[in-house]
Structures are given as C-alpha cells and as structure tokens.
C-alpha cells in the first residue's frame, strides 16, 4: 500500500491529519512536521496499524 498523509479541515477549522499505509511509529515521524507547523495537538488516535511492525526485506545467500 502506498503511504500517504491525508489532511482534512472541517468547516469549523478543526484539522485532522491521518497517515495511511504506515506501520508502527513511522506515521508519527511522517506527520510530526505538520503537527509542529499547525500548533497544538488536541487528540492522537493510534490505529491498529500502529501496533504492527514495519517489514523490511532481507535477502541472504545460501552457503555451499
């Protein structure tokens, strides 16, 4: 899944920042600059993906 950051601004000015496609704390790292630029954070909700580990591909050669 492609990783994206979705920003929604409600009619009353509330801003919602959502990281999509991130696993673990990657989302917090990716959105931190927006949170700092926009000011105070009133609520953070961690989705189930937060508790998953980011997978990395590792390739090993077989010894003969």
C-alpha positions in Angstrom: 0.0 0.0 0.0 1.3 3.5 -0.9 1.9 5.7 2.1 0.1 9.0 2.1 -0.8 11.7 4.6 -4.4 12.9 4.4 -5.3 16.3 5.9 -9.0 17.2 6.5 -10.1 20.7 7.6 -13.7 20.8 8.9 -16.0 23.8 8.4 -15.3 25.0 12.0 -11.5 24.9 11.4 -10.6 21.6 13.1 -7.7 19.8 11.3 -7.4 16.1 11.1 -4.1 14.6 10.0 -4.1 10.9 9.1 -1.2 8.7 8.0 -2.3 5.9 5.6 -0.2 2.9 4.8 2.3 3.4 7.7 3.1 0.8 10.3 4.4 1.3 13.8 5.7 4.8 14.8 6.5 5.6 11.1 3.3 7.6 11.0 4.3 9.8 13.9 7.6 10.5 12.3 6.0 11.3 9.0 3.4 13.7 10.4 5.4 15.4 13.1 6.4 18.4 10.9 2.7 19.1 10.2 1.8 18.9 13.9 4.6 21.3 14.7 3.6 23.7 12.0 -0.1 23.7 12.8 0.3 24.1 16.6 -1.3 22.3 19.5 -2.5 18.7 19.1 -5.7 18.1 20.9 -6.0 14.3 20.4 -4.0 11.5 18.9 -5.6 8.2 17.9 -3.4 5.2 17.2 -4.9 2.9 14.6 -4.3 -0.9 14.7 -1.5 -0.5 12.2 0.5 1.4 14.8 0.9 -1.8 16.7 2.3 -3.7 13.7 5.9 -3.8 12.8 7.2 -2.3 9.7 8.6 -5.1 7.5 11.8 -4.9 5.7 13.0 -7.3 3.0 16.2 -9.2 3.9 18.0 -11.3 1.4 20.5 -14.0 2.4 22.8 -16.1 0.3 23.0 -19.8 1.0 26.5 -21.0 1.7 27.6 -24.0 -0.3 
